[in-house]
Amino acid sequence: MLTKEVMVTNAVGLHARPATFFIQKANQFRSSIWVEKNSRRVNAKSLLGVLSLGITKDTVIRIVADGPDEQLAIDELEALIQSNFAE
């Protein structure tokens, strides 16, 4: 199991369109992936789960991955967030 803390810096946070991109990327991996904000953990492959965290600009989240491609999943999700979802 791997974890990585990442700051969400795009203007709208993980809301609607960016959350959809995040979930689509998470679903490309066989590993189980979660997103944590404060003490709440949700499935990173669930739109409602991710949206329920209310992740706004400049929020630090933790990505947790467990499975055969966990390192690749963490790396690619971090890169997506750091790209500001290509906005």
VOVO-386512 format. One record per residue: residue number from 1; residue in three letters; z, x, y of N, C-alpha, C in turn. Coordinates in nm, 3 decimals. Layout:
{r NUM, "ala", {Z, X, Y}, {Z, X, Y}, {Z, X, Y}}
...
END
This chain:
{r 1, "met", {0.000, 0.085, -0.118}, {0.000, 0.000, 0.000}, {0.000, 0.089, 0.123}}
{r 2, "leu", {-0.089, 0.057, 0.217}, {-0.100, 0.132, 0.342}, {-0.076, 0.039, 0.460}}
{r 3, "thr", {-0.021, 0.095, 0.568}, {-0.002, 0.018, 0.691}, {-0.050, 0.100, 0.809}}
{r 4, "lys", {-0.093, 0.029, 0.913}, {-0.139, 0.095, 1.035}, {-0.109, 0.004, 1.152}}
{r 5, "glu", {-0.046, 0.060, 1.256}, {-0.023, -0.016, 1.379}, {-0.140, 0.008, 1.474}}
{r 6, "val", {-0.189, -0.101, 1.532}, {-0.305, -0.096, 1.620}, {-0.278, -0.186, 1.740}}
{r 7, "met", {-0.317, -0.140, 1.860}, {-0.305, -0.224, 1.979}, {-0.436, -0.298, 2.001}}
{r 8, "val", {-0.425, -0.429, 2.018}, {-0.542, -0.513, 2.048}, {-0.562, -0.508, 2.199}}
{r 9, "thr", {-0.676, -0.454, 2.244}, {-0.697, -0.432, 2.387}, {-0.809, -0.516, 2.448}}
{r 10, "asn", {-0.880, -0.593, 2.366}, {-0.988, -0.674, 2.426}, {-0.929, -0.788, 2.509}}
{r 11, "ala", {-1.009, -0.842, 2.598}, {-0.960, -0.937, 2.700}, {-0.891, -1.060, 2.644}}
{r 12, "val", {-0.940, -1.115, 2.533}, {-0.883, -1.241, 2.483}, {-0.796, -1.223, 2.359}}
{r 13, "gly", {-0.774, -1.099, 2.317}, {-0.693, -1.078, 2.198}, {-0.767, -1.121, 2.073}}
{r 14, "leu", {-0.691, -1.158, 1.970}, {-0.751, -1.207, 1.846}, {-0.758, -1.359, 1.851}}
{r 15, "his", {-0.847, -1.410, 1.931}, {-0.863, -1.553, 1.948}, {-1.007, -1.591, 1.920}}
{r 16, "ala", {-1.028, -1.701, 1.854}, {-1.160, -1.759, 1.827}, {-1.263, -1.658, 1.776}}
{r 17, "arg", {-1.353, -1.615, 1.862}, {-1.465, -1.531, 1.818}, {-1.418, -1.395, 1.764}}
{r 18, "pro", {-1.333, -1.320, 1.834}, {-1.287, -1.192, 1.777}, {-1.212, -1.211, 1.644}}
{r 19, "ala", {-1.134, -1.317, 1.633}, {-1.062, -1.343, 1.508}, {-1.159, -1.368, 1.394}}
{r 20, "thr", {-1.268, -1.436, 1.424}, {-1.370, -1.463, 1.322}, {-1.431, -1.332, 1.273}}
{r 21, "phe", {-1.463, -1.242, 1.366}, {-1.517, -1.111, 1.327}, {-1.417, -1.034, 1.242}}
{r 22, "phe", {-1.290, -1.039, 1.280}, {-1.185, -0.969, 1.207}, {-1.174, -1.022, 1.064}}
{r 23, "ile", {-1.175, -1.153, 1.050}, {-1.162, -1.217, 0.918}, {-1.284, -1.188, 0.832}}
{r 24, "gln", {-1.403, -1.193, 0.892}, {-1.524, -1.161, 0.816}, {-1.519, -1.018, 0.763}}
{r 25, "lys", {-1.471, -0.925, 0.846}, {-1.458, -0.786, 0.802}, {-1.354, -0.775, 0.691}}
{r 26, "ala", {-1.239, -0.840, 0.706}, {-1.133, -0.835, 0.604}, {-1.183, -0.889, 0.470}}
{r 27, "asn", {-1.267, -0.989, 0.474}, {-1.318, -1.050, 0.351}, {-1.418, -0.962, 0.278}}
{r 28, "gln", {-1.460, -0.852, 0.337}, {-1.552, -0.760, 0.271}, {-1.481, -0.670, 0.169}}
{r 29, "phe", {-1.348, -0.674, 0.168}, {-1.271, -0.584, 0.084}, {-1.201, -0.658, -0.029}}
{r 30, "arg", {-1.183, -0.587, -0.140}, {-1.114, -0.647, -0.256}, {-0.962, -0.643, -0.238}}
{r 31, "ser", {-0.914, -0.553, -0.156}, {-0.770, -0.539, -0.134}, {-0.711, -0.664, -0.069}}
{r 32, "ser", {-0.584, -0.687, -0.093}, {-0.510, -0.789, -0.019}, {-0.479, -0.729, 0.117}}
{r 33, "ile", {-0.502, -0.807, 0.223}, {-0.482, -0.756, 0.359}, {-0.401, -0.858, 0.437}}
{r 34, "trp", {-0.301, -0.807, 0.511}, {-0.217, -0.892, 0.594}, {-0.215, -0.838, 0.736}}
{r 35, "val", {-0.184, -0.926, 0.829}, {-0.163, -0.888, 0.968}, {-0.021, -0.928, 1.002}}
{r 36, "glu", {0.053, -0.836, 1.066}, {0.190, -0.864, 1.107}, {0.202, -0.852, 1.258}}
{r 37, "lys", {0.274, -0.946, 1.315}, {0.311, -0.941, 1.456}, {0.459, -0.975, 1.460}}
{r 38, "asn", {0.537, -0.884, 1.516}, {0.683, -0.896, 1.512}, {0.724, -0.907, 1.366}}
{r 39, "ser", {0.790, -1.011, 1.325}, {0.834, -1.021, 1.186}, {0.749, -1.119, 1.104}}
{r 40, "arg", {0.642, -1.171, 1.162}, {0.555, -1.266, 1.090}, {0.440, -1.194, 1.025}}
{r 41, "arg", {0.410, -1.232, 0.901}, {0.299, -1.174, 0.825}, {0.209, -1.288, 0.778}}
{r 42, "val", {0.077, -1.270, 0.802}, {-0.020, -1.371, 0.756}, {-0.134, -1.300, 0.683}}
{r 43, "asn", {-0.204, -1.377, 0.604}, {-0.321, -1.328, 0.532}, {-0.432, -1.300, 0.633}}
{r 44, "ala", {-0.482, -1.177, 0.634}, {-0.587, -1.137, 0.729}, {-0.721, -1.202, 0.698}}
{r 45, "lys", {-0.730, -1.269, 0.584}, {-0.855, -1.335, 0.545}, {-0.852, -1.484, 0.577}}
{r 46, "ser", {-0.749, -1.528, 0.649}, {-0.730, -1.669, 0.684}, {-0.740, -1.687, 0.836}}
{r 47, "leu", {-0.839, -1.764, 0.880}, {-0.857, -1.788, 1.023}, {-0.734, -1.855, 1.084}}
{r 48, "leu", {-0.685, -1.959, 1.020}, {-0.567, -2.029, 1.073}, {-0.446, -1.937, 1.078}}
{r 49, "gly", {-0.431, -1.856, 0.975}, {-0.318, -1.763, 0.973}, {-0.323, -1.665, 1.089}}
{r 50, "val", {-0.438, -1.602, 1.109}, {-0.452, -1.504, 1.216}, {-0.435, -1.570, 1.352}}
{r 51, "leu", {-0.497, -1.685, 1.372}, {-0.484, -1.755, 1.500}, {-0.340, -1.797, 1.526}}
{r 52, "ser", {-0.265, -1.829, 1.421}, {-0.126, -1.876, 1.438}, {-0.035, -1.767, 1.494}}
{r 53, "leu", {-0.076, -1.641, 1.484}, {0.007, -1.532, 1.537}, {0.001, -1.524, 1.689}}
{r 54, "gly", {-0.100, -1.584, 1.750}, {-0.111, -1.581, 1.896}, {-0.122, -1.440, 1.951}}
{r 55, "ile", {-0.212, -1.361, 1.895}, {-0.227, -1.221, 1.934}, {-0.308, -1.213, 2.063}}
{r 56, "thr", {-0.245, -1.164, 2.168}, {-0.307, -1.155, 2.299}, {-0.337, -1.009, 2.334}}
{r 57, "lys", {-0.400, -0.989, 2.448}, {-0.434, -0.855, 2.495}, {-0.308, -0.767, 2.502}}
{r 58, "asp", {-0.323, -0.643, 2.460}, {-0.216, -0.542, 2.462}, {-0.101, -0.572, 2.366}}
{r 59, "thr", {-0.129, -0.647, 2.261}, {-0.031, -0.672, 2.155}, {-0.050, -0.568, 2.045}}
{r 60, "val", {0.060, -0.511, 1.998}, {0.055, -0.419, 1.885}, {0.075, -0.501, 1.757}}
{r 61, "ile", {-0.021, -0.486, 1.666}, {-0.012, -0.553, 1.536}, {-0.007, -0.447, 1.427}}
{r 62, "arg", {0.036, -0.487, 1.311}, {0.036, -0.399, 1.194}, {-0.061, -0.458, 1.093}}
{r 63, "ile", {-0.152, -0.374, 1.045}, {-0.243, -0.414, 0.937}, {-0.188, -0.354, 0.809}}
{r 64, "val", {-0.173, -0.436, 0.707}, {-0.120, -0.393, 0.578}, {-0.226, -0.423, 0.472}}
{r 65, "ala", {-0.260, -0.322, 0.394}, {-0.360, -0.341, 0.288}, {-0.306, -0.285, 0.157}}
{r 66, "asp", {-0.336, -0.355, 0.049}, {-0.291, -0.314, -0.083}, {-0.401, -0.344, -0.183}}
{r 67, "gly", {-0.458, -0.239, -0.241}, {-0.562, -0.260, -0.340}, {-0.655, -0.140, -0.351}}
{r 68, "pro", {-0.763, -0.157, -0.426}, {-0.851, -0.043, -0.458}, {-0.924, 0.017, -0.338}}
{r 69, "asp", {-0.945, -0.061, -0.232}, {-1.017, -0.010, -0.116}, {-0.932, -0.020, 0.011}}
{r 70, "glu", {-0.801, -0.004, -0.006}, {-0.707, -0.024, 0.105}, {-0.732, 0.071, 0.222}}
{r 71, "gln", {-0.761, 0.200, 0.194}, {-0.784, 0.294, 0.304}, {-0.908, 0.257, 0.384}}
{r 72, "leu", {-1.015, 0.223, 0.315}, {-1.139, 0.183, 0.383}, {-1.116, 0.056, 0.464}}
{r 73, "ala", {-1.041, -0.039, 0.409}, {-1.012, -0.163, 0.480}, {-0.936, -0.136, 0.610}}
{r 74, "ile", {-0.832, -0.056, 0.602}, {-0.753, -0.021, 0.721}, {-0.841, 0.048, 0.825}}
{r 75, "asp", {-0.919, 0.146, 0.780}, {-1.004, 0.223, 0.872}, {-1.105, 0.134, 0.943}}
{r 76, "glu", {-1.171, 0.047, 0.868}, {-1.276, -0.036, 0.929}, {-1.219, -0.146, 1.018}}
{r 77, "leu", {-1.106, -0.203, 0.982}, {-1.044, -0.304, 1.068}, {-0.992, -0.240, 1.196}}
{r 78, "glu", {-0.935, -0.121, 1.184}, {-0.890, -0.050, 1.304}, {-1.009, -0.019, 1.395}}
{r 79, "ala", {-1.119, 0.028, 1.338}, {-1.238, 0.061, 1.417}, {-1.293, -0.064, 1.487}}
{r 80, "leu", {-1.290, -0.177, 1.418}, {-1.337, -0.303, 1.478}, {-1.251, -0.340, 1.599}}
{r 81, "ile", {-1.120, -0.330, 1.584}, {-1.030, -0.362, 1.694}, {-1.051, -0.264, 1.810}}
{r 82, "gln", {-1.062, -0.135, 1.780}, {-1.079, -0.035, 1.885}, {-1.214, -0.048, 1.957}}
{r 83, "ser", {-1.313, -0.109, 1.891}, {-1.443, -0.131, 1.955}, {-1.440, -0.251, 2.048}}
{r 84, "asn", {-1.322, -0.316, 2.057}, {-1.309, -0.441, 2.133}, {-1.405, -0.548, 2.083}}
{r 85, "phe", {-1.430, -0.545, 1.952}, {-1.515, -0.644, 1.886}, {-1.655, -0.645, 1.946}}
{r 86, "ala", {-1.700, -0.525, 1.989}, {-1.834, -0.506, 2.046}, {-1.860, -0.595, 2.164}}
{r 87, "glu", {-1.757, -0.623, 2.243}, {-1.775, -0.708, 2.362}, {-1.828, -0.626, 2.478}}
END
